[in-house]
Amino acid sequence: MEKNKIELLAPADTLEKVKWAFYYGADAVYLGGQDYSLRANAENLSVKEIKEACSYAHKLNKKIYVTVNIVFHNEDIKGLEQYIKELNDAKVDAIILSDPLVIDIAKKVAPNLNLFLSTQQNTLNYEACNYWYNEGIKRVILGREASKENIESIIKNSKMNIEIFVQGAMCVGYSGRCMLSNYFTNRDSNRGGCSQICRWNFDLYNKNKKKIKSKQRFSMAVKDLTLLPHIPELIDMGIVSLKVEGRMRSIYYIATIINVYRKVIDEYYETGKVEELNKYEKELVRCANRESAVQYFIKKPGVNEQYYSNDDLSSNKDFLGVVLDYDKKNKEIILEQRNYFKVGDIINIFGPGIKDFDVKVEYIKNANGIIDIARHPKEIIRIPCNIEVKKDYILRVKF
């Protein structure tokens, strides 16, 4: 990563996803350990795996941040001191925290460890940033409710390094402060157990407690966040890191999102503009199953930034396969198939640092010979391609 160039920060919950994120252009990866992380349902990494991730990242001159960002109850404190020591010994580049308890313990047992403040603290003003700066915090991840004016004011009036979310899920309330999950399911959103009540569908009742008849049920879910169109502004503002949400997302999602943001960031640094913004936005839409919006950056979100009734979240079938190797002699891609495609289809191929291109499927081979249709996920097959491709390039449905 070039000095002073804005950081592109990717999510991961496995070692595999760490490597995919770096391959597709992330400068840093944030992940959770098996304790004290707000994504309790993610796979998450053992301390041994975190150490391996750090070693892998540092060889690439990249970074690993680990979340220790639950809101601690008394019973959670046991073992925390030892855990922070282990993270420090693993050479993590920072821990992400929300509870001030973690600051005091980290200062005591790992005084040189970088401390970042989680978005769970909902920091939205420069006085708060100055307070946390004096407490030893090196970076604040602002609340996702921050407007452009908020961010500019914070950067102007504080010494704090600022990170913001640019892509991914939103909370219906202030991030992580919702109590609905606790109320309905006894799963604490502030301790990694959020059951996403805001995405449930509810019946509505009038003031007389009579059920309102409707073909659709009510939800209060917020559309996902995207700030891709505003990357030039964010870079010029002096933000240090752009964060993508999605530790539980697929390798296809991570590769696509990181690849797009990498291209947009690099293009702006190199040319001072972004030429193919519409194409990049379409790529983001195609790899997700939820609609996205700019949310708070320009104005307070309204009806167009939220789902008020059932939203059709159909499963994405654009991800067709992963390149395993390229047979130069026969000019064939050897790939692991993920979704259905057939002879005659035109598919799109992309990878880090290349311009995506289309290929017509003239034939398909599996272990038994020529077939007309690839219909078995994870099957190893071959298709012809005159352009040499590399391992871990991705095949998807043509745009």
Secondary structure as GFF3:
##gff-version 3
##sequence-region A 1 399
A	DSSP	beta_strand	7	11	.	.	.	ID=ss1
A	DSSP	alpha_helix	15	23	.	.	.	ID=ss2
A	DSSP	beta_strand	28	32	.	.	.	ID=ss3
A	DSSP	alpha_helix	47	59	.	.	.	ID=ss4
A	DSSP	beta_strand	63	68	.	.	.	ID=ss5
A	DSSP	three_ten_helix	74	76	.	.	.	ID=ss6
A	DSSP	alpha_helix	80	89	.	.	.	ID=ss7
A	DSSP	beta_strand	94	97	.	.	.	ID=ss8
A	DSSP	alpha_helix	100	109	.	.	.	ID=ss9
A	DSSP	beta_strand	115	117	.	.	.	ID=ss10
A	DSSP	three_ten_helix	119	121	.	.	.	ID=ss11
A	DSSP	alpha_helix	126	134	.	.	.	ID=ss12
A	DSSP	beta_strand	139	141	.	.	.	ID=ss13
A	DSSP	alpha_helix	148	157	.	.	.	ID=ss14
A	DSSP	beta_strand	161	168	.	.	.	ID=ss15
A	DSSP	alpha_helix	180	185	.	.	.	ID=ss16
A	DSSP	three_ten_helix	189	191	.	.	.	ID=ss17
A	DSSP	three_ten_helix	197	199	.	.	.	ID=ss18
A	DSSP	beta_strand	224	226	.	.	.	ID=ss19
A	DSSP	three_ten_helix	228	230	.	.	.	ID=ss20
A	DSSP	alpha_helix	231	237	.	.	.	ID=ss21
A	DSSP	beta_strand	241	244	.	.	.	ID=ss22
A	DSSP	alpha_helix	251	271	.	.	.	ID=ss23
A	DSSP	alpha_helix	277	287	.	.	.	ID=ss24
A	DSSP	beta_strand	292	293	.	.	.	ID=ss25
A	DSSP	three_ten_helix	303	305	.	.	.	ID=ss26
A	DSSP	beta_strand	319	327	.	.	.	ID=ss27
A	DSSP	beta_strand	332	337	.	.	.	ID=ss28
A	DSSP	beta_strand	341	342	.	.	.	ID=ss29
A	DSSP	beta_strand	346	350	.	.	.	ID=ss30
A	DSSP	beta_strand	357	360	.	.	.	ID=ss31
A	DSSP	beta_strand	364	366	.	.	.	ID=ss32
A	DSSP	beta_strand	369	371	.	.	.	ID=ss33
A	DSSP	beta_strand	373	374	.	.	.	ID=ss34
A	DSSP	beta_strand	380	384	.	.	.	ID=ss35
A	DSSP	beta_strand	394	397	.	.	.	ID=ss36
###
